[in-house]
Amino acid sequence: NLAYHSTTSNMRAHLENMHPNEHAMSGTQTKQPSLDSYFLPPATSSLSAAQRNLYTSQNRKAQKGQEPHLAEMVVKDLQPLSVVEDDGFRNFVRTLDPRYKIPNRKTLMEVKLPALYEDCCSQVRKALSGVDTVVLTTDMWTSRATEAYLTVSCQIIDENWQMLAYVLETCPVRGQHTADNICLQLTRIAEEWGITDKIQAVITDNGANMVAAVLKAGWAHYPCFAHTLNLVVKDSFKAHPDLLEIQQKSSAIVAFFHHSTKAADKLKEIQVQQKFPEKTLIQAVETRWNSVFHMWERLSEQKEVVTTVLCLLGKSSLCLSEEEWAVISLSINALRPFEEATREISTEKHVLVSKVIPLVSLLLRTTATSERQGSKLAAELSVQCLRRFRAIETCYGLAVSTYLDTRFKNLAFRDSTNVEPVKARLVTEMQSVSQTSAPSSSASSSSSSTSSAPAPATTSSSSAGAAASPPAAKGGIWTEFDTQVLASQQHQTTGTDVLIEIRRYSEERPTPRDQDPLLWWKNNASTFPSLSKLVKKHLGVVATSVPAERIFSKAGQLVRHRRCAIKAKNVNMILFLNKKKKKVSKVLGIVTLYLLFFQNALNGKKNYFIFVLYFHILYS
């Protein structure tokens, strides 16, 4: 009798021992096929053992080439590390390639991401070592886990006149957020990146602790222009309680439509009947002043529809009076230039500080126009602008950057008398730069002339050549006089060249406003050798701390409910890698593509989907 077991080994042994002839005729395999044979493509079944080993080796290389792209996906999309353990993700990867072994979250966090981080750090250090000036932007934020963080980013202009931005560090700030504690963190980060002596300016919000921290570190501080505009508008509202009352009534109307499905449905119905745009109402947010502008603008657009619905639903008490609608209309006209300026400086990739003076000048002009129309808000906005920006044209850092911006130059100044002091100080700075570089060039020229000193001239042509160039001090009674002549000629040449550069630049036509001024300086750096050195110093300052604040939204995605316990060092590493736009290893990615293409060729299948997918991952 044949005993029952869960495997076929007992049956095979019985056939071999008791029925050898039948077993031989059945052709039963003596060795069970391996699991890999089920996943190997049909085209490889006829390959030799050496070819199969080569195929397996190439598959391992392809997997190693794919792992950096998995790490990049996690940091680019700010995915939780647990995504590699999610069933849906694993099933998707298994569908693409059953042989690919997904690394676990521990390997990803302790091996793959740190390797990627170190590689990116070396690239950033190399970029920072190649520049003379660095601009920092910094701000603080609080995570969902109620932990305070300080994010520091930097902007530089590289040798190709490209503005580059990097996140240097996101570190936790424990204890009180005093100026001393913040200053310690800022100086530590600057020292670790080797940029302490290169920092040209630091841009923060108007918080007293942030301003004091920067000044304690000995760096120049620039207030965030976007934050200052926000304070201008908020202070203007506070000066008029009647505007705050209208704002509260408007918010109540929007809240009613947002909380009542009946009201929302009725609003859509009336919009269709009266052929109004089918748009929802916008609620104001405390932290963003321009949300009040958008709320009032949408309410004014839907005024008739909103009033009709409120009356039909018995909520006439929420309706605004005609006088209040008139105030809202005037306020929208007064706020529109500020909203436009805020949107412009918040959406551009790099907003140079050279835009501050032109924008303030334009805002003051538009508020004056609205003030003449009877807008109380416009009058207060003008007062607050003058209070916050009263001395910007006499601030050398702001004024010189505006003058060196080929789009604005001296045309953006409200008071033209403020231009000449800027030019005079700029000339002094250019002379200082020229004199600093002069000793090295004079030393090299003197050494070369000494090594190849010619014999005393005897011909007339040689005498003429000697007369054309200033004679060198040869000793004797003329030594002191010759030295004095050489020094005076060199001083006059340097000063004359600087003045010529300034005059030639002043005579250049302004470039179109949508053109990058750095591109103009890249093409004309050889024409203005002294001035172009200072452009990288002054024109590289950004106007807002928005680059640091953009990290907050990223951090909000990173430190969420699936990762509320993430460690501070990992927050820093992932945010750093997320900001780093460049691919870490394109060569590795290209090798991966070739291996995948070769793998598909061995499969004997036209599986172009996988090839296209990895091409998208590499170059998207």
C-alpha positions in Angstrom: 0.0 0.0 0.0 1.1 3.6 -0.7 0.9 5.8 2.3 -0.6 9.4 1.7 1.8 12.3 2.1 1.6 16.0 1.1 4.5 15.6 -1.4 5.1 13.4 -4.4 8.5 12.1 -3.3 6.9 9.0 -1.7 5.1 8.1 -4.9 8.3 8.6 -7.0 10.2 6.3 -4.7 7.4 3.6 -4.9 7.5 3.8 -8.7 11.3 3.5 -8.8 11.4 0.5 -6.4 8.2 -1.5 -7.2 7.6 -0.6 -10.9 10.9 0.2 -12.5 9.8 -0.6 -16.1 6.7 1.6 -15.9 8.8 4.4 -14.3 11.3 4.3 -17.1 8.6 4.4 -19.8 6.9 7.4 -18.1 10.0 9.6 -18.5 9.4 11.2 -15.0 12.0 13.9 -14.2 14.3 12.9 -11.3 14.9 16.6 -10.3 12.2 19.1 -9.6 12.5 22.3 -11.7 13.8 25.4 -9.8 11.5 28.3 -9.0 13.6 30.6 -11.3 12.7 28.5 -14.3 9.1 29.6 -14.1 10.2 33.3 -14.3 12.9 33.0 -16.9 11.6 34.0 -20.4 11.0 31.3 -22.9 13.8 32.6 -25.1 16.4 31.6 -22.5 15.3 28.0 -22.2 17.5 27.0 -25.0 20.5 28.9 -23.7 23.6 27.2 -22.3 24.5 27.3 -18.6 27.1 30.0 -19.2 24.6 32.1 -21.1 22.0 31.6 -18.3 24.5 32.7 -15.7 25.4 35.8 -17.8 21.6 36.6 -18.1 21.3 36.3 -14.3 24.3 38.5 -13.7 22.9 41.1 -16.0 19.6 41.0 -14.2 21.4 41.7 -10.9 23.2 44.6 -12.4 19.9 45.9 -13.7 18.4 45.7 -10.2 21.3 47.6 -8.7 20.8 50.3 -11.4 17.1 50.5 -10.6 17.5 51.0 -6.8 18.8 54.7 -7.0 15.6 55.5 -9.0 13.5 54.0 -6.2 15.2 56.2 -3.7 14.7 59.2 -5.9 11.0 58.5 -6.2 10.7 58.5 -2.5 12.4 61.8 -2.0 11.0 63.5 -5.1 7.3 62.6 -4.3 7.9 62.7 -0.5 6.6 59.2 -0.2 6.6 57.4 3.2 9.3 54.7 3.3 6.5 52.2 4.1 5.5 52.5 0.4 7.9 49.7 -0.4 5.9 47.5 1.9 2.5 48.4 0.5 0.7 45.6 -1.3 -0.4 47.7 -4.2 3.1 49.0 -4.9 4.6 45.5 -4.6 2.0 44.1 -6.9 2.7 46.8 -9.5 6.4 46.2 -9.4 5.9 42.5 -9.6 3.8 43.0 -12.7 6.6 45.0 -14.4 9.4 42.6 -13.4 8.8 39.5 -11.2 12.5 39.1 -10.6 13.0 42.5 -9.1 13.5 42.3 -5.3 12.2 45.5 -3.6 14.6 46.6 -0.8 13.0 46.9 2.6 12.4 50.2 4.3 15.4 49.7 6.6 17.8 49.3 3.7 16.3 52.3 1.9 16.7 54.6 5.0 20.0 53.3 6.3 21.8 52.5 3.0 20.3 53.9 -0.2 19.1 57.4 1.0 22.3 58.2 3.0 24.4 57.2 -0.1 22.3 59.5 -2.2 22.6 62.3 0.4 26.4 62.1 0.6 26.7 62.2 -3.2 24.4 65.3 -3.3 26.3 67.0 -0.4 29.6 66.7 -2.3 28.0 68.3 -5.4 26.7 71.2 -3.3 30.0 71.7 -1.5 31.8 71.8 -4.9 29.3 74.4 -6.1 29.7 76.6 -3.0 33.5 76.4 -3.1 33.5 77.9 -6.7 31.7 81.2 -5.7 32.7 84.2 -3.7 29.3 85.3 -2.4 26.4 83.3 -1.0 22.9 84.6 0.0 21.0 82.8 2.7 17.2 82.6 3.3 15.9 81.2 6.5 12.7 80.8 8.5 11.1 78.7 11.2 8.1 76.4 11.1 6.3 73.9 13.2 5.6 70.3 12.2 2.4 68.3 12.8 4.2 66.7 15.7 4.5 70.2 17.2 8.3 70.2 16.8 10.0 73.5 15.7 12.4 73.4 12.8 14.8 76.0 11.2 15.3 75.7 7.5 18.3 77.4 5.8 18.6 77.6 2.0 21.1 79.4 -0.1 21.3 81.1 -3.5 24.4 81.5 -5.6 25.4 82.7 -9.1 27.7 80.2 -10.7 30.4 80.6 -13.3 27.8 80.4 -16.1 25.7 83.2 -14.6 23.0 80.8 -13.5 21.1 81.4 -10.2 21.2 78.2 -8.2 19.4 77.4 -5.0 20.1 74.7 -2.4 18.6 73.6 0.9 21.5 73.5 3.3 19.9 72.1 6.4 16.6 71.6 8.3 17.4 71.3 12.0 15.2 71.1 15.1 15.2 74.1 17.4 14.6 73.1 21.0 14.0 75.4 23.9 13.1 79.1 23.5 13.4 80.6 20.0 15.7 83.4 21.2 18.0 85.4 18.9 21.0 83.7 20.6 19.8 80.2 20.0 18.9 80.9 16.3 22.3 82.7 15.8 24.1 79.6 17.1 22.3 77.4 14.6 22.9 79.8 11.7 26.7 80.2 12.4 27.0 76.4 12.9 25.4 75.6 9.5 27.6 78.3 7.8 30.8 76.9 9.3 29.9 73.3 8.4 29.4 74.3 4.8 32.4 76.6 4.7 30.6 79.7 3.7 30.9 81.9 6.8 33.1 84.5 5.0 31.1 84.3 1.8 27.7 85.3 3.1 26.6 88.6 1.4 23.1 88.8 3.0 20.5 86.9 4.9 16.8 87.2 4.1 14.2 86.5 6.8 10.8 87.7 7.9 10.4 90.7 10.1 10.4 88.8 13.3 12.5 90.5 16.0 14.3 87.3 17.0 15.3 86.5 13.4 16.5 90.0 12.6 18.5 90.1 15.9 20.0 86.6 15.2 21.3 87.7 11.8 22.8 90.9 13.1 24.5 89.0 16.0 26.1 86.8 13.4 27.6 89.9 11.8 25.8 89.5 8.4 23.7 92.0 6.5 19.9 91.5 6.9 17.2 92.1 4.3 13.6 91.8 5.4 11.4 89.6 3.2 9.6 91.8 0.8 6.5 89.6 0.6 6.2 89.5 4.4 6.6 93.3 4.6 3.8 93.8 2.0 1.6 91.5 4.1 2.2 93.7 7.2 1.4 96.8 5.1 -2.0 95.5 4.1 -2.8 94.1 7.6 -1.9 97.3 9.4 -4.0 99.2 6.9 -7.1 97.1 7.7 -6.5 97.5 11.4 -6.5 101.3 11.0 -10.1 101.1 9.7 -12.4 99.0 12.0 -15.3 99.4 9.5 -13.3 97.5 6.9 -12.7 94.7 9.4 -16.5 94.6 10.1 -17.3 94.3 6.4 -14.6 91.5 6.1 -16.3 89.6 9.0 -19.7 89.9 7.3 -18.3 88.7 4.0 -16.7 85.7 5.7 -20.0 84.9 7.4 -21.7 84.8 3.9 -19.1 82.5 2.5 -19.2 80.2 5.6 -23.0 79.9 5.2 -22.7 78.6 1.6 -19.8 76.3 2.6 -21.6 74.7 5.5 -25.1 74.4 3.9 -25.5 71.9 1.1 -28.9 73.3 0.4 -27.5 76.8 0.0 -24.6 75.5 -2.2 -27.1 73.7 -4.5 -29.3 76.7 -4.7 -26.3 78.9 -5.6 -25.5 76.6 -8.6 -29.1 76.5 -9.7 -29.4 80.3 -9.7 -26.0 80.6 -11.5 -27.3 78.4 -14.3 -30.6 80.3 -14.5 -29.1 83.8 -14.6 -26.1 82.5 -16.8 -23.4 83.5 -14.3 -20.1 81.7 -14.1 -20.5 78.5 -12.0 -17.9 79.2 -9.4 -17.8 78.6 -5.6 -17.2 81.3 -3.1 -13.7 81.8 -1.6 -13.1 82.0 2.2 -10.5 84.4 3.7 -7.6 82.9 5.5 -6.0 84.7 8.5 -2.4 84.1 7.5 -2.8 85.4 3.9 -4.1 88.9 3.3 -4.7 88.3 -0.4 -7.3 85.7 0.4 -9.5 88.7 1.5 -9.0 90.2 -1.9 -10.0 87.0 -3.6 -13.0 86.6 -1.4 -14.2 90.1 -2.1 -13.5 89.8 -5.8 -15.5 86.6 -6.1 -18.4 88.0 -4.0 -18.5 91.1 -6.2 -18.6 88.9 -9.3 -21.5 86.8 -7.9 -23.2 89.8 -6.1 -26.7 89.4 -7.7 -26.7 85.6 -7.4 -25.5 85.6 -3.8 -28.1 88.2 -2.7 -30.9 86.3 -4.5 -30.1 83.0 -2.8 -29.8 84.6 0.6 -33.3 86.2 0.2 -34.8 83.0 -1.1 -33.5 81.0 1.9 -34.6 83.6 4.5 -31.1 84.8 5.3 -31.6 88.4 4.4 -29.8 89.5 7.6 -26.6 88.3 6.0 -27.0 90.5 3.0 -24.6 93.5 2.6 -25.9 97.0 2.1 -25.2 99.0 -1.1 -22.8 101.3 0.9 -20.8 98.2 2.0 -20.7 96.9 -1.6 -19.4 100.3 -2.7 -16.6 100.1 -0.1 -15.7 96.6 -1.2 -15.5 97.8 -4.8 -13.1 100.6 -3.9 -11.1 98.3 -1.7 -10.7 95.8 -4.5 -9.3 98.5 -6.8 -6.9 99.6 -4.0 -5.7 96.0 -3.2 -5.3 94.8 -6.8 -1.8 96.2 -7.3 -0.7 94.7 -4.0 -2.1 91.3 -5.0 -0.4 91.5 -8.3 3.0 92.3 -6.7 2.5 89.5 -4.1 1.7 87.0 -6.8 4.6 88.0 -8.9 7.2 87.7 -6.1 5.7 84.5 -4.8 5.5 82.6 -8.1 8.8 83.5 -9.8 11.6 81.1 -9.2 14.2 83.7 -8.2 13.0 87.2 -7.3 16.0 89.6 -7.2 16.1 92.3 -4.6 16.5 94.8 -7.5 12.7 94.5 -7.9 11.9 96.1 -4.6 12.4 99.7 -5.4 10.5 99.6 -8.8 7.6 97.7 -7.2 7.3 100.1 -4.3 7.4 103.1 -6.6 4.6 101.6 -8.7 2.5 100.7 -5.6 2.7 104.3 -4.4 1.6 105.6 -7.8 -1.4 103.3 -7.9 -2.5 104.0 -4.3 -2.4 107.7 -5.1 -4.8 107.1 -8.0 -7.2 105.1 -5.8 -6.9 107.6 -3.1 -8.2 110.3 -5.4 -11.2 108.1 -6.2 -12.2 108.3 -2.5 -10.8 105.0 -1.2 -9.9 105.2 2.6 -8.0 102.0 2.3 -5.9 103.3 -0.5 -4.9 106.3 1.6 -3.9 104.1 4.5 -2.0 101.8 2.2 0.0 104.7 1.0 0.8 105.8 4.6 1.9 102.3 5.5 4.1 101.9 2.4 5.9 105.2 3.2 6.4 104.0 6.8 7.8 100.6 5.8 9.7 101.6 2.7 10.7 105.3 3.5 14.5 104.8 3.1 14.8 102.0 0.5 16.3 104.3 -2.2 19.1 105.4 0.2 19.9 101.8 1.3 23.0 101.1 -0.7 22.3 97.3 -1.0 18.9 97.8 -2.5 19.8 100.8 -4.6 23.0 99.4 -6.2 21.2 96.1 -7.1 18.5 98.1 -8.8 21.1 100.2 -10.7 23.0 97.1 -11.8 19.8 95.4 -13.0 19.8 96.2 -16.8 15.9 96.3 -16.8 15.7 99.2 -14.3 19.0 101.0 -13.9 18.3 104.7 -12.8 14.8 104.7 -14.3 13.2 102.9 -11.3 14.1 105.6 -8.7 11.4 108.0 -7.6 14.0 110.5 -6.6 16.7 110.8 -9.3 19.1 112.5 -6.9 19.6 109.1 -5.1 21.3 107.7 -8.1 24.5 109.7 -8.1 25.6 108.6 -4.5 25.1 105.0 -5.6 27.3 105.5 -8.6 30.0 107.3 -6.6 30.1 104.5 -4.0 30.1 101.9 -6.8 33.1 103.6 -8.4 35.0 103.4 -5.1 34.1 99.7 -4.8 35.3 99.0 -8.3 38.6 100.8 -7.7 39.1 98.7 -4.6 38.5 95.5 -6.6 40.9 96.6 -9.3 43.6 97.5 -6.8 43.2 94.1 -5.1 43.8 92.3 -8.3 46.6 94.7 -9.4 49.4 93.4 -7.2 49.3 89.9 -8.5 49.3 91.0 -12.1 52.1 93.6 -11.5 54.2 90.9 -9.7 53.8 88.5 -12.6 54.7 91.2 -15.1 57.8 92.3 -13.1 59.0 88.8 -12.8 58.7 88.1 -16.5 60.4 91.4 -17.4 63.3 90.5 -15.0 63.8 87.1 -16.4 63.9 88.3 -20.0 65.6 91.7 -19.5 66.9 92.9 -22.9 70.3 94.3 -23.6 70.8 98.1 -23.7 69.2 99.5 -26.9 71.6 101.0 -29.5 69.3 101.5 -32.5 66.9 104.3 -33.1 63.9 101.9 -33.4 64.7 100.5 -30.1 64.9 104.0 -28.6 61.5 104.8 -30.1 60.0 101.7 -28.6 61.4 102.5 -25.2 60.0 106.0 -25.4 56.5 104.7 -26.2 56.3 102.7 -22.9 57.0 104.1 -19.5 60.6 103.6 -18.4 61.3 101.2 -15.6 63.2 102.5 -12.6 66.9 101.7 -13.4 68.6 103.3 -10.4 70.7 106.4 -10.0 69.5 109.9 -9.7 66.2 109.2 -11.6 65.1 106.3 -9.3 62.6 108.2 -7.2 61.2 110.2 -10.1 60.6 107.1 -12.3 58.9 105.3 -9.4 56.6 108.3 -8.9 55.7 108.4 -12.6 54.9 104.7 -12.7 52.7 104.9 -9.7 50.8 108.0 -10.9 50.2 106.4 -14.4 48.9 103.2 -12.9 46.6 105.1 -10.5 45.3 107.2 -13.4 44.7 104.2 -15.6 42.7 102.3 -13.0 40.6 105.3 -12.1 40.0 106.2 -15.7 39.0 102.6 -16.7 36.5 102.5 -13.9 34.9 105.8 -14.8 34.7 104.7 -18.5 33.0 101.5 -17.5 30.4 103.3 -15.4 29.7 105.8 -18.2 29.4 103.1 -20.9 27.0 101.1 -18.7 24.9 104.2 -18.0 24.6 104.7 -21.8 23.4 101.2 -22.5 19.8 100.8 -23.3 17.6 99.1 -20.7 16.7 95.5 -21.5 13.1 94.3 -21.8 11.5 93.7 -18.4 10.9 90.0 -19.1 14.5 89.3 -19.9 16.9 87.8 -17.4 19.5 90.5 -16.4 22.0 87.7 -15.6 21.9 86.6 -19.2 22.8 90.1 -20.3 25.7 90.3 -17.9 26.9 86.9 -19.1 27.1 88.1 -22.7 28.7 91.5 -21.7 31.0 90.5 -18.8 34.1 91.0 -20.9 33.0 94.5 -21.9 32.6 95.4 -18.2 35.3 93.4 -16.4 35.3 95.4 -13.1 31.6 96.0 -12.9 30.7 92.4 -13.7 32.6 91.2 -10.6 30.4 93.3 -8.4 27.2 92.2 -10.2 27.5 88.7 -8.8 27.9 90.2 -5.3 24.9 92.6 -5.4 22.5 91.2 -8.0 22.5 87.8 -6.4 20.5 88.9 -3.4 16.9 87.7 -3.5 14.0 89.8 -2.4 12.0 87.3 -0.3 12.4 84.3 2.0 9.9 82.4 -0.1 12.6 79.8 -1.1 12.8 78.8 2.6 9.0 79.0 3.1 8.4 76.8 0.1 10.1 74.0 2.1 7.3 74.3 4.7 4.7 73.0 2.3 7.1 70.2 1.4 7.7 69.5 5.1 4.0 69.4 5.7 3.7 66.6 3.2 6.7 64.9 4.7 5.8 65.1 8.4 2.2 63.8 8.2 0.2 61.1 9.9 2.0 58.3 8.2 5.4 59.7 9.2 4.6 61.8 12.3 7.4 60.0 14.2 10.1 60.5 11.5 13.5 61.5 13.0 14.8 65.1 12.7 18.0 63.9 10.8 15.8 62.1 8.3 13.6 65.2 7.8 16.8 67.1 7.0 18.1 64.4 4.6 14.8 64.0 2.6 14.1 67.7 2.3 17.7 68.3 1.1 17.4 65.6 -1.5 13.9 66.8 -2.5 15.2 70.3 -3.3 18.2 68.9 -5.2 16.8 68.9 -8.7 19.6 67.2 -10.6 19.8 63.5 -11.1 22.5 61.9 -9.0 23.8 59.5 -11.6 22.6 59.8 -15.2 25.3 57.4 -16.3 24.0 54.7 -14.0 20.5 55.4 -15.3 21.6 55.0 -18.9 23.3 51.7 -18.1 20.0 50.6 -16.5 18.1 51.4 -19.7 20.5 49.4 -21.8 20.3 46.4 -19.5 16.6 46.5 -19.6 16.5 46.8 -23.3 18.9 43.8 -23.6 16.8 41.9 -21.1 13.7 42.5 -23.2 15.6 41.3 -26.3 16.4 38.1 -24.6 12.8 37.7 -23.6 11.9 37.7 -27.3 9.1 40.2 -26.5 8.4 43.7 -27.7 7.8 44.9 -24.2 8.4 48.6 -24.9 6.2 49.6 -21.9 9.0 48.9 -19.4 11.6 50.7 -21.5 9.4 53.8 -21.9 8.6 53.7 -18.2 12.2 53.8 -17.1 13.1 56.4 -19.7 10.3 58.6 -18.1 11.6 57.9 -14.6 15.1 58.9 -15.6 14.4 62.1 -17.6 11.1 63.4 -16.1 
